[in-house]
């Protein structure tokens, strides 16, 4: 009987060892499966990050190419503007204030007020009261006040280039953070104004030798805009 009990005990121990071994193998398989699942997840995450980086790089490349293309067109606009001797620009004084302040800086206050000019010499910047980024050299008489806040400004080709460059930089420029940091509430007007100047320059035809200069009216209400 003792032998039978000993044999039974040995058999039980053997079964326990077999169960423990099987349990260990199962746990090992589970750990390997977990490691494989984690490895696959890391690989998938890495693949997704790589794809996202590639997409960002491609999008950045597309934006840069678009900007380069726009800038090449913009350089053509500047070339056309630089060849204009002067343009007689007619617009509301608020529009000109917006353009001039962005392009040239702060001028004296008298050209901001609607006063019909009786004779030449009543309007124009005063250097003593001005803080120019670039002096436009608009002497008195080149800004003529009209009724209803309208005014006419004789703008040289050089000044026109400066205006267009400022409008383009804000609306389409390569440095987007400059536009984001721009606190001017009217900056949204830069794009439409730039396009208006560009379209006018694209349609511009050389004038007669005895009639230098050109004219542009920034007023969509007018049916006829001299060119």
Buried (B, 14 or more C-beta within 10 A) or exposed (E): EEEEEEEEEEEEEEEEEEEEEEEEEEEEEEEEEEEEEEEEEEEEEEEEEEEEEEEEEEEEEEEEEEBEEBBEEBEEBBEBBEEBEBBBBBBBBEBBBBBBBBBBBEBBEBBBEBEEBEEEEBBBBEEEEBEBEEEBBBEBBBBBBBEEBBBBBBBBBBBBBBBBBBBBBBBBBEEEEEBEEEEEEEBEBBBEBBEBBBEBBEEBEEBEEEEEBBBBBBEEEEEEEEE
